[in-house]
Every structure is written in C-alpha cells, then in structure tokens.
Amino acid sequence: MKKVIIDTDCTVDVKGCDLDDAFAILFLIAHPDIEVKLITTTFGNNNEDVSYKATRSMLDDLNINIPLIKGGLYTNDAGEAIRNEVEKNNDIIILSLGSTTNTQKALALGMDAKKVKSFVAMGGITDKLRFNKKIMSELNLSIDYLSTIYCLSRLDNIHIITGNNCMKHKYQLPANPYYKSNFMNYLKPSLKRVTEEFMDEFGENELVVWDALAALYITNPEFFSHRYKNISLDEHLLNGYLIDGDDKKVNLPEIKENINAMEYIVNVIEKNN
C-alpha cells in the first residue's frame, strides 16, 4: 500500500476552472493500492479560498473522510500538516498538483526531506503547449516559482510529469456519457462544462486531464519510460521551463505509447467505487 499526501488546487464545479485535480484525487482514493493520508489545498487554478471550498464540498458530497487542511500564502497550517504527516510516515509520497507553496513551507518548518519517499509533481514545460487556437501557459511550477526552486533544490527522488508529456493522452467525453460509479457521476457535470469551455478557448474537445496522469505515475510507474534530465533552478521556472543545467537531476517520465492512460484511470474509478 503506497501512502500519499495530495497537495491540490482543486476547482471542480468552479466555472472557468479545470477539473483535473478532482480526477486525480478520486482516482487515487479509488485505487486499491493507495492510501491517501492527507489532502492540502493551495492556489493555482484559482485562489486558496476557492480551492479549499471546492475540495471540501467534493469530499463532503462523496462522504470521503480524509483530513483536509487549507494552505496557501497566508497560513502555515498545510505546511505544518505535511511536515507532521511525513514525520509519522517515512515512506510517504507527496503529489504536488498546484503551487509548491505548501511543500516549501513544510520544508522551511523543519520537514526532513530524506523522509519523503518521492516528490511527484504535475507541471513544467520543455516546449510550448500548443493547441488548435492558442498556446497554453505552464500550469503549476511557475505559480510560485521561488517555492518551486526551494523545493526542487532540497528534495530528492523528484518525478515531474510535464505538460508536454501529457499532451498525447487525452480524454473525450462520450456523446451520451454513462458511468456506474458515484465518483465518475460526480465528475460528469464538470466534464461537460470543461469540454465546452476548452472548445471555446482552445478549439479542441478532447481534454488533457493533466493531474490524473501525474497520479498515474504513483500507481503504475511501469506505464512510463524514465527520462532523467539535469535542469537549472533559475528564473526560467518563472515561466515553468525545465531547461538543461547543472542544479538538479530530475525524472521527466513519459507514458509509453501502448498505454491507454485515461481508459485505465476511468476503469479504476468505475471498478472500485
């Protein structure tokens, strides 16, 4: 059983915001080999108040009883909670799905980086994220780039699922979607909304469910090819770029071509909830 802390900017059911965090959270909760020990909220898709409210509502609506702590710029509560959970569990994984602020605070508050089994993040780019209508900005590491530099310089066993490596693995909502599970039926209205919004803004109706693919690396690393890279921890992260350098060696895993990632993720949710 893998133990996971999820640090998220979840904005499910928030107009104009993505639902990929919720997809990742519910996938991990549904997975039989994962124990989610703690969820903390941060900013990114929206501000920390909106993120916390959306996450709290989702957990309550689905009767999910996992500790939830609000974080962000103006409180140390989430950082303290992450630090304390790491102290209790030497083999825990941190999954970072929004700004890296809470993890930075955990480290600054004395979290022992050596006790973190691995740090898995969704974010970063190695090239522009090109869609039909426009280019998308980087998603997470740039939001609080100084915290990102702080975290990456101190943590080891870092795996970053970049935006570019997510682009080949999309999910298209069926014309008449039918789901069996409570979790997928909860996501369905947001899937419809986000599909419409994505078509309007980017000219595509297939969604890149970014954060769910980062969660997949935790559950099934064998689905990925390892791509190790030495990167610079500098001002390029202000725009999320992971450029060649000598500051840190990280893994930028790529999903293997024969893996239908989103089909697997949906099937796990449907089967186990």
C-alpha positions as CSV (number, residue, x, y, z in Angstrom):
1,M,0.0,0.0,0.0
2,K,1.5,3.3,-1.1
3,K,0.9,6.3,1.2
4,V,0.3,9.6,-0.4
5,I,-0.2,13.3,0.5
6,I,-2.1,15.2,-2.1
7,D,-1.4,19.0,-2.3
8,T,-4.0,20.4,-4.7
9,D,-5.6,23.5,-6.3
10,C,-8.8,21.5,-6.9
11,T,-11.5,23.6,-8.6
12,V,-14.1,21.0,-9.5
13,D,-17.5,22.7,-10.1
14,V,-15.9,26.1,-10.5
15,K,-16.9,27.8,-13.7
16,G,-13.9,28.6,-15.9
17,C,-11.6,26.3,-14.0
18,D,-10.3,22.8,-14.7
19,L,-11.3,19.5,-13.0
20,D,-8.1,17.5,-13.4
21,D,-7.2,17.8,-9.7
22,A,-10.6,16.2,-8.8
23,F,-9.9,13.4,-11.3
24,A,-6.5,12.7,-9.7
25,I,-7.9,12.8,-6.2
26,L,-10.8,10.4,-6.9
27,F,-8.6,8.1,-8.9
28,L,-6.1,7.7,-6.0
29,I,-8.9,7.2,-3.5
30,A,-10.5,4.6,-5.7
31,H,-7.2,2.7,-6.3
32,P,-6.9,-0.4,-4.1
33,D,-3.1,0.0,-3.6
34,I,-3.2,3.7,-2.5
35,E,-3.8,5.2,1.0
36,V,-4.4,8.9,0.8
37,K,-3.3,10.1,4.2
38,L,-3.8,13.9,3.8
39,I,-5.1,16.4,1.4
40,T,-4.0,20.0,1.5
41,T,-5.2,22.9,-0.7
42,T,-3.3,25.7,-2.3
43,F,-3.7,28.2,-5.1
44,G,-3.2,27.9,-8.8
45,N,-6.4,27.2,-10.8
46,N,-8.0,29.8,-8.5
47,N,-7.2,31.4,-5.1
48,E,-6.8,29.3,-1.9
49,D,-10.3,30.1,-0.7
50,V,-12.0,28.8,-3.8
51,S,-9.7,25.8,-3.9
52,Y,-10.4,24.8,-0.3
53,K,-14.2,25.3,-0.7
54,A,-14.4,23.2,-3.9
55,T,-12.3,20.4,-2.3
56,R,-14.3,20.5,0.9
57,S,-17.6,20.3,-1.0
58,M,-16.4,17.4,-3.1
59,L,-15.2,15.3,-0.1
60,D,-18.4,16.1,1.8
61,D,-20.7,15.3,-1.2
62,L,-19.0,11.9,-1.7
63,N,-18.7,11.1,2.1
64,I,-14.9,10.9,1.9
65,N,-13.3,11.0,5.3
66,I,-9.7,12.1,4.7
67,P,-8.1,15.0,6.6
68,L,-8.2,18.2,4.6
69,I,-6.1,21.3,5.5
70,K,-6.3,24.7,3.9
71,G,-3.0,26.1,2.8
72,G,-1.6,28.9,0.6
73,L,0.3,32.1,1.1
74,Y,-1.3,33.3,4.3
75,T,-1.2,30.3,6.5
76,N,1.3,27.7,7.6
77,D,-1.4,25.1,8.5
78,A,-0.9,23.0,5.4
79,G,2.9,23.1,5.7
80,E,2.7,22.0,9.3
81,A,0.3,19.2,8.4
82,I,2.5,17.9,5.6
83,R,5.6,18.1,7.9
84,N,3.8,16.2,10.6
85,E,2.5,13.5,8.2
86,V,5.9,13.0,6.8
87,E,7.3,12.6,10.3
88,K,4.8,9.8,11.0
89,N,5.3,8.0,7.7
90,N,8.9,7.6,6.4
91,D,7.7,6.1,3.1
92,I,5.2,8.7,2.1
93,I,4.9,10.3,-1.4
94,I,4.0,13.9,-1.9
95,L,1.9,14.6,-5.0
96,S,2.0,18.3,-5.9
97,L,-0.8,19.4,-8.2
98,G,-0.8,23.2,-7.8
99,S,1.6,25.8,-6.5
100,T,4.5,24.3,-4.5
101,T,3.9,26.8,-1.6
102,N,2.7,24.3,1.0
103,T,5.6,21.9,0.4
104,Q,8.1,24.8,0.6
105,K,6.5,25.8,4.0
106,A,6.7,22.2,5.2
107,L,10.5,22.2,4.4
108,A,11.0,25.6,6.0
109,L,9.2,24.4,9.1
110,G,11.6,21.5,9.5
111,M,10.3,18.7,7.4
112,D,13.1,16.1,6.9
113,A,13.5,15.8,3.1
114,K,15.1,12.4,3.5
115,K,11.9,11.0,4.9
116,V,9.9,11.9,1.7
117,K,9.9,8.7,-0.4
118,S,9.4,10.7,-3.6
119,F,8.1,14.1,-4.8
120,V,5.8,13.8,-7.8
121,A,4.6,17.0,-9.5
122,M,2.4,17.8,-12.4
123,G,3.9,20.8,-14.2
124,G,6.8,22.3,-16.0
125,I,7.3,22.5,-19.7
126,T,10.1,21.7,-22.1
127,D,8.4,23.4,-25.1
128,K,5.3,25.5,-25.7
129,L,1.9,23.8,-25.1
130,R,0.2,24.2,-28.5
131,F,-3.5,23.6,-29.1
132,N,-5.5,24.5,-32.2
133,K,-6.5,28.0,-31.2
134,K,-3.7,29.1,-28.9
135,I,-0.7,28.3,-26.7
136,M,-1.4,27.4,-23.1
137,S,0.8,28.8,-20.3
138,E,2.6,26.4,-17.9
139,L,0.3,25.0,-15.3
140,N,1.9,24.7,-11.8
141,L,5.6,25.1,-11.2
142,S,5.6,28.7,-12.3
143,I,2.8,29.8,-10.0
144,D,5.2,30.3,-7.0
145,Y,8.4,29.7,-8.8
146,L,10.6,30.7,-5.9
147,S,8.9,28.0,-3.8
148,T,9.5,25.6,-6.7
149,I,13.2,26.3,-6.7
150,Y,13.3,25.9,-2.9
151,C,11.6,22.5,-3.1
152,L,13.5,21.1,-6.0
153,S,16.8,22.1,-4.5
154,R,16.1,20.3,-1.3
155,L,14.1,17.2,-2.2
156,D,15.3,14.0,-3.9
157,N,13.7,11.4,-6.0
158,I,11.8,14.0,-8.0
159,H,9.4,13.0,-10.8
160,I,7.8,15.8,-12.8
161,I,5.0,14.9,-15.3
162,T,5.4,17.8,-17.7
163,G,2.6,19.4,-19.6
164,N,4.3,18.3,-22.9
165,N,4.4,14.7,-21.8
166,C,0.7,14.8,-21.0
167,M,-0.4,16.1,-24.4
168,K,-0.7,12.7,-26.2
169,H,-3.0,11.2,-23.6
170,K,-6.4,12.9,-23.8
171,Y,-9.9,12.1,-22.7
172,Q,-13.0,12.7,-24.9
173,L,-16.3,12.8,-23.1
174,P,-18.7,10.3,-24.8
175,A,-21.7,11.9,-26.6
176,N,-24.1,10.3,-24.1
177,P,-21.9,9.5,-21.1
178,Y,-22.9,6.7,-18.8
179,Y,-21.0,6.0,-15.7
180,K,-21.6,3.4,-12.9
181,S,-19.6,4.9,-10.1
182,N,-20.5,7.7,-7.7
183,F,-17.2,9.3,-8.4
184,M,-17.5,9.5,-12.2
185,N,-21.1,10.6,-12.0
186,Y,-19.9,13.4,-9.7
187,L,-17.4,14.4,-12.2
188,K,-19.8,14.2,-15.2
189,P,-21.3,17.8,-15.0
190,S,-17.8,19.3,-14.7
191,L,-16.6,17.2,-17.6
192,K,-19.4,18.5,-19.8
193,R,-18.7,22.1,-18.7
194,V,-14.9,21.9,-19.1
195,T,-15.2,20.3,-22.5
196,E,-17.4,23.2,-23.7
197,E,-15.0,25.8,-22.2
198,F,-12.0,24.1,-23.7
199,M,-13.6,24.0,-27.1
200,D,-14.4,27.7,-26.9
201,E,-10.9,28.7,-25.8
202,F,-8.6,26.2,-27.4
203,G,-10.6,24.8,-30.3
204,E,-10.4,21.1,-29.1
205,N,-13.0,18.9,-27.4
206,E,-10.5,16.3,-26.1
207,L,-9.3,17.1,-22.6
208,V,-5.8,16.7,-21.2
209,V,-6.5,15.6,-17.7
210,W,-3.1,16.7,-16.5
211,D,-3.1,15.9,-12.8
212,A,-4.7,12.4,-13.2
213,L,-1.7,11.5,-15.3
214,A,0.7,12.5,-12.5
215,A,-1.4,10.4,-10.1
216,L,-1.0,7.5,-12.6
217,Y,2.8,7.7,-12.2
218,I,2.4,6.9,-8.5
219,T,0.0,3.9,-9.0
220,N,1.7,2.5,-12.1
221,P,5.2,3.7,-12.8
222,E,5.7,0.7,-15.1
223,F,3.4,2.5,-17.6
224,F,6.1,5.2,-18.0
225,S,9.6,5.4,-19.5
226,H,12.1,7.2,-17.3
227,R,13.6,10.4,-18.8
228,Y,16.3,11.8,-16.5
229,K,17.5,15.3,-17.0
230,N,19.8,17.8,-15.3
231,I,18.0,21.1,-15.0
232,S,18.6,24.7,-14.0
233,L,16.9,26.1,-10.9
234,D,16.7,29.7,-12.0
235,E,14.5,32.4,-13.5
236,H,13.4,30.1,-16.3
237,L,11.0,28.5,-13.9
238,L,9.1,31.8,-13.7
239,N,7.5,30.5,-17.0
240,G,7.7,26.9,-16.0
241,Y,10.6,25.9,-18.3
242,L,12.8,23.0,-17.3
243,I,16.0,23.8,-19.2
244,D,19.3,22.0,-19.2
245,G,21.6,22.8,-16.4
246,D,23.7,21.5,-13.5
247,D,21.5,22.3,-10.5
248,K,19.3,19.2,-10.1
249,K,18.7,15.8,-11.6
250,V,15.0,15.0,-12.1
251,N,12.9,12.4,-13.9
252,L,10.5,13.6,-16.5
253,P,8.6,10.4,-17.1
254,E,6.8,9.8,-20.4
255,I,3.8,7.5,-20.7
256,K,4.5,4.6,-23.0
257,E,2.8,4.7,-26.4
258,N,0.9,1.4,-25.9
259,I,-0.8,2.6,-22.7
260,N,-4.3,4.0,-22.9
261,A,-3.8,6.1,-19.7
262,M,-7.2,7.7,-19.5
263,E,-9.1,4.5,-20.2
264,Y,-7.2,2.8,-17.3
265,I,-7.8,5.7,-14.9
266,V,-11.6,5.8,-15.6
267,N,-11.8,2.0,-15.3
268,V,-10.1,2.0,-11.9
269,I,-12.6,4.6,-10.7
270,E,-15.5,2.8,-12.1
271,K,-14.4,-0.6,-10.7
272,N,-13.5,0.4,-7.2
273,N,-16.2,2.9,-6.2
